[in-house]
């Protein structure tokens, strides 16, 4: 039976008493120099996450803010960490990159938000004024990641943006599955929310909604488009919602969890394809599109796709970084001159990447982390107008204290789990 709490209200809970933060010159240890303590979800190894008492974050830079978290969510990308698949995680790291809340304190250079504002925070940390930020490619920000990034053939290339609650490859910033979080670059990231919208309606502006929307835009979805979405997880569902918003006519969705496919069919009108029942979903899609293929495919699965025995062995031995099953299906299912859009996370080498097929078909590829800040305002408007209802995918509502249970349920796909939202007391 689901452990459900009442829906989140428009007004946030009152903050507990806490000392005012003290400024610090250190850049990336947000748990330093605070006597007060909070509850946060911390990493301790594969399938070992714990809610523990840790020091409160403090302001470090003049454009930081401190946020009292009211709602946070478990992302599919968090499961990569949970399964021990992401390197450079340190014991005690605070997880979580989908969160929102109420501003507690601001640094002296913060102008966009003020104490008491209710905001949602994008998962990327972007400076707002570098070469890439000025072009609204916020995920490529050159100034916020002191880590090396994940590119193998990196040369002297600067890494992309830092991320909340993720590997030290992306800066090792503390995440938002906590009572409080330090938010750097507060003049670029946090979006102030209007009254009248619940936390649940706007929480996914932090990541999965703009990620699904960018995936649909990258797929060049327009009125009448036919698309295939591989993966019926949260990003795949948000891609389906976004594709409908943009006018897609037919949406094929490929997964092997019947409850997720049934939800997507009922909510977004997709044509469900269970690859445990249909051995070759790409062939099925081609047969359903006059042997031409779809206009575009969206790979919302990424590097942990269920692969062949060969791929399982290669990834286990770390001879390659990703299974390429869903990407191969996407290439095969897309018509000549079409687009393959990849919001799913990939790393390193991929077995059997059929680039020759992509070349012969004249396919275009679009991929990468989401430039969330670019899309958050327009998506907020669509939510306010009732055209997008991202909260529909929530299946579990748990208190932060039960976050470890939420991870376990989400990872095992138990209780028909689609999306877990955590709330603070």
VENGIHU-V930620 format. One record per helix or strand of 3 or more residues. SS is the DSSP state (H for helix, E for strand). FROM is the first residue (numbers start at 1). LEN is the number of residues. Records with the same first field share a line. If there is no record, write none. Layout:
SS->FROM-LEN  FROM-LEN
This chain:
E->37-7  49-7  65-10  98-9  118-4  162-3  180-4  226-5  250-6  271-4  294-6  334-9  364-4  396-4  420-4
H->76-7  133-3  138-3  168-3  199-8  208-11  234-12  258-11  281-7  309-8  325-9  355-7  372-13  390-4  400-13  414-3
